[in-house]
Amino acid sequence: MKDIYELLNDINIDETEFEEIEVNELEKAKVKSALKKSLSMKKKIKSWKKNVAVASIIIILSCTTFGITFPAYASSIPVIGDIFSFLNNGGTGSSLYNNYKEHSTEMNVTKESKGIKVTMNDAIYDGNTVSLTYSIESEQDLGENLMIHGNPTFEESKGMAGSSKISKVDEHHYVGIYNATNLTSNMEDTVKIKWDLDSIFIQDMQEEIIGDWEFDFTLKATDSRVQFIAQSAEQDGVKVNIEKISINPMSFIVYYGQQVSDEVRNKWHEVYVELEIKDDLGNFYSGEGNGGLGKDSYTMSLSKTFEKLEQHATKLIVTPHITLRSHNPDNYGSVEITESGPKEIPIPTKSGVGKEDFVLQDIIIELKK
């Protein structure tokens, strides 16, 4: 019986039969991982001619699928280099992180515990939010869905908001990003961060691995300029204030607040504000919320980070979209942690049913150069 190399030698390849398609970083990584695994299973080749045949096919596949040039890969991650780009193209549906890698600080600090290595790869601070990319290498397959416990904290901050995304590369490697936002102070030139990652939760198996992965570091903020806005729009008992924007080389941050009338408070359980932003050149900007603070869920100060601002834009058009919602046991639940255990908090009765949507008048921001 012919082995795979002999079979490949017998194949006549017509390059016109192949169609080039675009693939994302996740697909590239998985193909590379599978390719490395398959090659390692065949350690000896009977003749140098077979080596040449296989190498030729690999070159053809590489040029077709991955492009002529390959990115530089971090030493601690065999198949992924720019995690910012990987996570953009890996299904987030956003290009928010397109320009983060070139402005980030390369950390490459690895801590190992319980047979699991966690590497903090890159970090960037925009004056409001710290974005950390990290990779996880495990001796065992940790399943498809992971959660990490332990949040990065700002020194002297009394309020934090955070979000984490993790993607599986192969059975031993995962990559992720953590966004941590300081909610209690103004923008600082430098920030001291402590990240105590104390456990990894394997959702597929409902198993928690307790470990000790601790990182301490200081970051300098990227260059930015702040423009104070103080403009608002109001309708049907909901007011949205655009307070200021901060523009840096890879993104811009909108700081805004919401105020709700007593009539709306008494009728609806929740008021949600979504900002749609475009510029005078027709570009629309996607973004991610950073959380906020307030005396209650109706009166809040919030911020949201958007993609890199087009340098020739002279105006931003901000359109606040408002959603009013009612809560019921199917879409909402709240508990209080007591000494005797969790205690369910009943949903207050309000007259609003389902949800109601409306759009406020555009807020036009003249950009200062």
C-alpha positions as CSV (number, residue, x, y, z in Angstrom):
1,M,0.0,0.0,0.0
2,K,1.3,3.5,-0.9
3,D,1.9,5.9,2.0
4,I,0.6,9.5,1.9
5,Y,3.8,10.8,0.4
6,E,3.7,8.4,-2.5
7,L,0.1,9.3,-3.1
8,L,0.9,13.0,-3.1
9,N,3.7,12.4,-5.7
10,D,1.2,10.7,-8.0
11,I,-1.2,13.7,-7.9
12,N,-1.2,16.1,-10.9
13,I,-2.1,19.6,-9.5
14,D,-3.7,22.2,-11.8
15,E,-3.3,25.5,-10.0
16,T,-6.2,27.0,-12.0
17,E,-8.6,24.5,-10.2
18,F,-8.0,26.3,-6.8
19,E,-9.9,29.3,-5.7
20,E,-8.3,31.7,-3.2
21,I,-10.5,32.6,-0.2
22,E,-9.9,34.9,2.8
23,V,-9.5,33.3,6.2
24,N,-9.4,34.8,9.6
25,E,-6.6,34.4,12.3
26,L,-8.5,31.6,14.1
27,E,-8.7,29.5,10.9
28,K,-5.0,30.2,10.1
29,A,-4.0,29.1,13.6
30,K,-6.1,25.9,13.5
31,V,-4.7,24.9,10.1
32,K,-1.2,25.5,11.2
33,S,-1.7,23.5,14.4
34,A,-3.2,20.6,12.4
35,L,-0.4,20.7,9.9
36,K,2.3,20.6,12.6
37,K,0.6,17.7,14.3
38,S,0.3,15.7,11.1
39,L,3.9,16.3,10.1
40,S,5.2,15.2,13.5
41,M,3.5,11.8,13.1
42,K,5.7,11.0,10.1
43,K,9.3,11.4,11.4
44,K,11.1,9.5,8.6
45,I,10.7,9.9,4.8
46,K,12.0,7.2,2.5
47,S,13.7,9.5,0.0
48,W,14.6,13.2,-0.5
49,K,12.3,13.3,-3.6
50,K,9.3,12.7,-1.4
51,N,10.5,15.5,0.9
52,V,10.6,17.8,-2.1
53,A,7.1,16.8,-3.2
54,V,5.5,17.4,0.2
55,A,7.4,20.7,0.7
56,S,6.1,21.9,-2.7
57,I,2.5,21.2,-1.7
58,I,3.0,22.9,1.6
59,I,4.3,26.0,-0.2
60,I,1.3,26.0,-2.5
61,L,-1.1,25.7,0.4
62,S,0.7,28.4,2.4
63,C,0.6,30.9,-0.5
64,T,-3.1,30.2,-1.2
65,T,-4.4,30.1,2.3
66,F,-2.2,32.4,4.4
67,G,-0.6,34.8,1.9
68,I,3.0,35.3,1.0
69,T,4.2,36.8,4.3
70,F,3.6,35.4,7.7
71,P,3.2,37.5,10.9
72,A,5.9,37.2,13.6
73,Y,4.6,34.9,16.3
74,A,5.2,35.3,20.0
75,S,7.6,32.7,21.4
76,S,5.1,31.6,24.0
77,I,2.3,31.1,21.5
78,P,3.1,28.6,18.7
79,V,0.4,29.7,16.4
80,I,-0.8,33.2,17.3
81,G,1.1,36.5,17.4
82,D,-1.1,39.6,17.2
83,I,-3.8,38.6,19.6
84,F,-5.6,41.9,19.1
85,S,-6.0,41.1,15.4
86,F,-6.8,37.5,16.1
87,L,-9.7,38.4,18.4
88,N,-11.0,41.0,15.9
89,N,-11.1,38.4,13.1
90,G,-12.1,35.5,15.3
91,G,-15.8,36.3,15.5
92,T,-16.1,39.5,17.5
93,G,-17.6,41.3,14.5
94,S,-15.6,44.4,15.4
95,S,-12.4,46.1,14.1
96,L,-11.9,48.0,17.4
97,Y,-8.5,46.5,18.1
98,N,-7.1,46.9,14.6
99,N,-4.5,49.6,15.6
100,Y,-3.8,48.4,19.2
101,K,-0.8,46.1,18.6
102,E,1.4,48.8,17.1
103,H,0.8,51.1,20.2
104,S,0.9,48.4,22.9
105,T,3.7,47.5,25.3
106,E,5.1,44.0,24.8
107,M,5.1,42.3,28.2
108,N,5.7,38.5,27.6
109,V,5.6,37.7,31.3
110,T,4.7,34.1,32.1
111,K,3.5,32.6,35.4
112,E,3.0,28.8,35.9
113,S,0.7,27.1,38.4
114,K,-1.0,23.7,38.5
115,G,0.6,22.7,35.1
116,I,-0.9,25.8,33.4
117,K,1.1,28.6,32.0
118,V,-0.5,32.1,31.7
119,T,1.4,34.7,29.7
120,M,0.6,38.3,29.7
121,N,1.5,39.2,26.1
122,D,0.7,42.9,25.4
123,A,-0.8,45.8,27.4
124,I,-2.1,49.2,26.5
125,Y,-3.6,52.1,28.5
126,D,-5.6,54.7,26.8
127,G,-6.0,56.9,29.9
128,N,-9.3,55.2,30.8
129,T,-9.1,51.5,30.0
130,V,-6.3,49.0,30.2
131,S,-6.4,46.3,27.6
132,L,-4.4,43.1,28.3
133,T,-3.8,40.3,25.9
134,Y,-2.9,37.0,27.4
135,S,-2.4,33.3,26.4
136,I,-3.0,30.1,28.3
137,E,-1.0,26.9,27.7
138,S,-2.2,23.8,29.4
139,E,-0.9,20.2,29.6
140,Q,-4.5,19.1,29.4
141,D,-7.4,20.0,27.1
142,L,-9.5,22.6,29.0
143,G,-12.5,22.3,26.7
144,E,-14.1,24.9,24.5
145,N,-15.3,27.4,27.0
146,L,-13.1,28.9,29.8
147,M,-13.7,31.6,32.4
148,I,-11.0,33.3,34.5
149,H,-11.5,34.5,38.0
150,G,-9.5,37.5,39.3
151,N,-9.7,41.0,37.9
152,P,-7.0,43.5,37.1
153,T,-7.2,46.3,39.6
154,F,-6.0,49.9,39.5
155,E,-4.0,51.2,42.4
156,E,-6.2,53.4,44.6
157,S,-9.3,52.9,42.5
158,K,-12.6,52.3,44.3
159,G,-14.6,51.3,41.3
160,M,-13.8,49.0,38.3
161,A,-15.5,47.6,35.3
162,G,-14.1,44.8,33.3
163,S,-14.7,42.3,30.5
164,S,-12.8,39.2,29.3
165,K,-13.0,37.2,26.0
166,I,-11.2,33.9,25.5
167,S,-10.8,31.9,22.3
168,K,-9.5,28.4,21.9
169,V,-6.7,27.9,19.4
170,D,-6.1,24.2,19.8
171,E,-6.4,21.5,22.5
172,H,-3.5,23.1,24.6
173,H,-3.6,26.8,23.8
174,Y,-6.1,29.6,24.4
175,V,-5.8,33.4,23.9
176,G,-7.8,36.2,25.4
177,I,-8.2,39.9,26.1
178,Y,-9.2,41.6,29.3
179,N,-10.4,45.2,29.4
180,A,-10.4,46.9,32.8
181,T,-11.8,50.4,33.2
182,N,-11.2,52.8,36.1
183,L,-14.5,54.3,37.1
184,T,-13.6,56.5,40.0
185,S,-10.8,58.9,38.9
186,N,-9.9,61.2,36.0
187,M,-7.4,60.2,33.3
188,E,-3.9,59.6,34.6
189,D,-0.6,59.7,32.7
190,T,0.5,56.4,34.3
191,V,-1.3,53.6,36.1
192,K,-0.2,50.8,38.4
193,I,-2.0,47.5,37.8
194,K,-2.2,44.4,39.8
195,W,-3.7,41.2,38.3
196,D,-4.3,38.3,40.7
197,L,-5.7,35.5,38.4
198,D,-6.6,32.9,41.0
199,S,-8.7,30.3,39.2
200,I,-9.7,29.0,35.8
201,F,-13.2,27.6,35.4
202,I,-13.8,24.9,32.8
203,Q,-17.4,25.4,31.9
204,D,-17.7,22.2,29.8
205,M,-16.9,20.1,32.8
206,Q,-18.0,22.5,35.6
207,E,-14.5,22.2,37.1
208,E,-12.5,24.9,38.7
209,I,-8.7,24.9,38.8
210,I,-7.4,27.0,41.7
211,G,-3.9,28.4,41.1
212,D,-1.7,31.5,41.5
213,W,-1.0,33.6,38.5
214,E,-0.1,37.1,39.7
215,F,1.1,40.1,37.6
216,D,2.2,43.6,38.7
217,F,3.1,46.3,36.3
218,T,3.0,50.0,35.5
219,L,1.8,51.5,32.2
220,K,2.1,54.9,30.6
221,A,-0.9,56.3,28.9
222,T,-0.9,56.7,25.1
223,D,-0.8,60.3,23.8
224,S,-4.3,61.7,23.7
225,R,-6.2,64.9,23.5
226,V,-9.4,65.7,25.3
227,Q,-12.2,67.8,24.0
228,F,-15.0,68.9,26.3
229,I,-18.5,68.8,24.6
230,A,-21.3,69.5,27.1
231,Q,-24.1,68.9,24.6
232,S,-27.3,66.9,25.2
233,A,-30.5,65.5,23.6
234,E,-33.8,64.8,25.4
235,Q,-37.1,63.1,24.6
236,D,-39.9,61.3,26.5
237,G,-38.3,61.7,29.9
238,V,-34.8,60.5,28.9
239,K,-31.8,62.8,28.6
240,V,-28.4,61.9,27.2
241,N,-25.4,64.3,27.9
242,I,-22.2,64.0,25.8
243,E,-19.6,65.3,28.3
244,K,-16.3,64.9,26.5
245,I,-14.3,62.8,24.1
246,S,-10.7,61.6,24.3
247,I,-8.9,60.9,21.1
248,N,-5.7,58.7,21.0
249,P,-3.8,57.0,18.1
250,M,-5.8,53.8,18.1
251,S,-9.3,54.8,19.3
252,F,-11.5,57.5,20.8
253,I,-13.5,57.4,24.0
254,V,-16.9,59.1,24.5
255,Y,-17.9,60.0,28.0
256,Y,-21.6,60.5,28.5
257,G,-24.4,60.5,31.1
258,Q,-28.1,59.6,31.2
259,Q,-30.9,61.1,33.3
260,V,-34.4,59.7,33.5
261,S,-37.6,61.4,34.7
262,D,-39.7,60.1,37.6
263,E,-42.5,59.1,35.1
264,V,-40.1,56.8,33.2
265,R,-38.6,55.4,36.5
266,N,-42.1,54.5,37.8
267,K,-43.1,52.8,34.5
268,W,-40.0,50.9,33.4
269,H,-37.5,48.7,35.2
270,E,-34.6,49.5,32.8
271,V,-33.4,52.3,30.6
272,Y,-30.6,51.5,28.1
273,V,-28.7,54.0,26.0
274,E,-26.8,52.9,22.8
275,L,-24.7,55.5,21.0
276,E,-24.5,55.2,17.2
277,I,-21.6,57.3,15.9
278,K,-20.6,58.3,12.3
279,D,-18.5,61.1,10.9
280,D,-19.1,63.7,8.2
281,L,-17.3,61.5,5.7
282,G,-19.8,58.7,6.1
283,N,-17.7,56.4,8.3
284,F,-19.6,54.5,11.0
285,Y,-17.7,53.5,14.2
286,S,-18.2,50.4,16.2
287,G,-17.3,50.3,19.9
288,E,-17.4,48.6,23.3
289,G,-18.9,49.9,26.5
290,N,-16.7,50.5,29.5
291,G,-19.4,50.5,32.2
292,G,-20.2,53.3,34.5
293,L,-21.2,54.7,37.9
294,G,-24.4,56.3,39.2
295,K,-26.6,56.7,42.3
296,D,-29.0,54.1,40.6
297,S,-29.4,52.4,37.3
298,Y,-31.3,55.4,35.9
299,T,-28.8,58.1,36.5
300,M,-25.4,57.0,35.3
301,S,-22.1,58.4,34.0
302,L,-20.6,56.0,31.4
303,S,-18.0,55.8,28.7
304,K,-17.6,53.8,25.5
305,T,-14.5,53.2,23.4
306,F,-14.7,53.4,19.6
307,E,-12.5,52.6,16.7
308,K,-9.7,54.8,15.4
309,L,-11.0,58.2,14.3
310,E,-10.6,59.0,10.6
311,Q,-8.0,61.8,10.6
312,H,-9.8,63.9,7.9
313,A,-13.2,63.9,9.7
314,T,-14.3,67.3,11.0
315,K,-17.6,66.3,12.7
316,L,-19.0,63.4,14.7
317,I,-22.7,62.7,14.5
318,V,-23.9,61.0,17.7
319,T,-27.3,59.3,17.6
320,P,-28.6,58.1,21.0
321,H,-30.9,55.0,20.7
322,I,-33.1,54.5,23.8
323,T,-34.6,51.2,24.9
324,L,-37.0,51.0,27.8
325,R,-37.6,47.5,29.2
326,S,-39.7,45.7,31.7
327,H,-38.4,42.8,33.8
328,N,-39.9,39.4,34.4
329,P,-38.6,36.1,35.8
330,D,-37.7,34.9,32.3
331,N,-35.4,37.8,31.4
332,Y,-34.1,39.0,34.8
333,G,-33.0,37.8,38.2
334,S,-31.3,39.3,41.2
335,V,-30.0,37.8,44.4
336,E,-28.6,39.1,47.6
337,I,-25.8,37.2,49.3
338,T,-26.6,36.7,53.0
339,E,-25.0,34.7,55.8
340,S,-27.5,31.9,55.2
341,G,-26.9,31.9,51.5
342,P,-28.2,33.6,48.3
343,K,-31.6,35.3,48.7
344,E,-33.7,36.1,45.7
345,I,-34.8,39.8,45.3
346,P,-38.4,40.1,44.1
347,I,-39.0,42.2,40.9
348,P,-40.9,45.4,41.7
349,T,-44.3,45.8,39.9
350,K,-44.3,48.4,37.2
351,S,-46.8,49.3,34.5
352,G,-44.5,49.0,31.5
353,V,-44.8,45.8,29.5
354,G,-42.2,44.4,27.1
355,K,-40.0,47.1,25.7
356,E,-40.2,50.4,23.9
357,D,-37.6,51.9,21.5
358,F,-37.0,55.5,20.3
359,V,-34.2,57.6,18.9
360,L,-33.1,61.0,20.2
361,Q,-32.1,63.9,18.1
362,D,-28.6,63.8,16.7
363,I,-25.8,65.5,18.7
364,I,-23.3,67.1,16.3
365,I,-19.7,67.4,17.6
366,E,-17.4,69.8,15.8
367,L,-13.9,68.3,16.1
368,K,-11.1,70.6,17.1
369,K,-7.8,70.0,15.3
